[in-house]
Amino acid sequence: MIDSLNKIANVLKKLAVDATEYDKSNTIPKLAEHALFEQNLFKSQSRQLIYYVKESQELLNQVNSMIDKKSSNSMIAFQCAKLVDQCQAIKKALGSQNQRKESYQIDKKAKAIYFEKKRQTSDNNFEWLAKKVMVNSQQLYQELSKHHEYRQRFEQKISQLNHQLEQSASQDKIVKQHEILQLQKRLGQCNKAIYFIEQKIENFEKGKRRY
């Protein structure tokens, strides 16, 4: 048990360094972010990852204290399981957040040109959004939040299917691969919609209403 906790302590030290570096370089606007973790996993509600690492370090100290006080094994096991889940969640968040950062920093000028052309075509997949009447920024933010939820669901489902794919028999892999491909297409469309809404928000805040 002590050896395992020592390993977790070392993992958290590394995560603290990575989280601090990420927080310093994070340039994604708040309007483009969404909840980092499930509420039952962390008490913190910060946009900075370092606060979640600190919470895990505090939980580690609590576990060590419980061991010293000879608390019940079931309670110690429960807290240890939660601690492991927290570490895994932070690691996953660091990876996904870095991917989001790279995606967000792709040349915005090129994206703007692309979506302007798409807006002008009759087969624009997001023509419904341009036609929809949004009289204030709150409605735009609600649209953005909704699409972030869609994206999170797509990403989770793709992750689940990839895991299932690894364990599937060869005759079932084609079906799984097709499902993953279809979800990836929907995820791509969702990402485009998010960018489109973000542009609308920026224009709205600047007083340039183009609906």
ChimeraX attribute file (.defattr): number of C-alpha atoms within 10 A of each C-alpha:
attribute: neighborCount
match mode: 1-to-1
recipient: residues
	/A:1	10
	/A:2	9
	/A:3	8
	/A:4	10
	/A:5	17
	/A:6	12
	/A:7	12
	/A:8	19
	/A:9	16
	/A:10	12
	/A:11	13
	/A:12	21
	/A:13	15
	/A:14	12
	/A:15	21
	/A:16	20
	/A:17	12
	/A:18	16
	/A:19	23
	/A:20	16
	/A:21	13
	/A:22	18
	/A:23	13
	/A:24	9
	/A:25	11
	/A:26	14
	/A:27	11
	/A:28	14
	/A:29	9
	/A:30	8
	/A:31	11
	/A:32	16
	/A:33	14
	/A:34	13
	/A:35	13
	/A:36	20
	/A:37	16
	/A:38	10
	/A:39	10
	/A:40	7
	/A:41	13
	/A:42	16
	/A:43	12
	/A:44	16
	/A:45	14
	/A:46	11
	/A:47	15
	/A:48	16
	/A:49	23
	/A:50	20
	/A:51	18
	/A:52	26
	/A:53	25
	/A:54	16
	/A:55	16
	/A:56	23
	/A:57	19
	/A:58	13
	/A:59	17
	/A:60	21
	/A:61	14
	/A:62	15
	/A:63	21
	/A:64	17
	/A:65	13
	/A:66	16
	/A:67	15
	/A:68	9
	/A:69	9
	/A:70	10
	/A:71	12
	/A:72	10
	/A:73	11
	/A:74	9
	/A:75	12
	/A:76	18
	/A:77	13
	/A:78	11
	/A:79	17
	/A:80	21
	/A:81	11
	/A:82	17
	/A:83	22
	/A:84	14
	/A:85	14
	/A:86	20
	/A:87	19
	/A:88	11
	/A:89	17
	/A:90	22
	/A:91	17
	/A:92	12
	/A:93	16
	/A:94	17
	/A:95	12
	/A:96	14
	/A:97	18
	/A:98	15
	/A:99	12
	/A:100	14
	/A:101	16
	/A:102	11
	/A:103	11
	/A:104	15
	/A:105	11
	/A:106	10
	/A:107	9
	/A:108	12
	/A:109	8
	/A:110	9
	/A:111	13
	/A:112	14
	/A:113	11
	/A:114	11
	/A:115	18
	/A:116	11
	/A:117	10
	/A:118	15
	/A:119	16
	/A:120	10
	/A:121	11
	/A:122	8
	/A:123	9
	/A:124	14
	/A:125	13
	/A:126	16
	/A:127	14
	/A:128	9
	/A:129	16
	/A:130	15
	/A:131	10
	/A:132	9
	/A:133	10
	/A:134	14
	/A:135	11
	/A:136	11
	/A:137	14
	/A:138	11
	/A:139	13
	/A:140	17
	/A:141	17
	/A:142	11
	/A:143	18
	/A:144	23
	/A:145	18
	/A:146	12
	/A:147	17
	/A:148	20
	/A:149	15
	/A:150	16
	/A:151	19
	/A:152	14
	/A:153	13
	/A:154	20
	/A:155	16
	/A:156	12
	/A:157	16
	/A:158	20
	/A:159	13
	/A:160	12
	/A:161	18
	/A:162	17
	/A:163	11
	/A:164	14
	/A:165	18
	/A:166	11
	/A:167	11
	/A:168	15
	/A:169	10
	/A:170	10
	/A:171	8
	/A:172	12
	/A:173	16
	/A:174	13
	/A:175	13
	/A:176	18
	/A:177	14
	/A:178	11
	/A:179	15
	/A:180	20
	/A:181	13
	/A:182	13
	/A:183	17
	/A:184	16
	/A:185	12
	/A:186	15
	/A:187	19
	/A:188	14
	/A:189	15
	/A:190	18
	/A:191	17
	/A:192	16
	/A:193	20
	/A:194	20
	/A:195	19
	/A:196	20
	/A:197	21
	/A:198	19
	/A:199	15
	/A:200	21
	/A:201	22
	/A:202	13
	/A:203	13
	/A:204	17
	/A:205	12
	/A:206	9
	/A:207	9
	/A:208	11
	/A:209	13
	/A:210	9
	/A:211	12
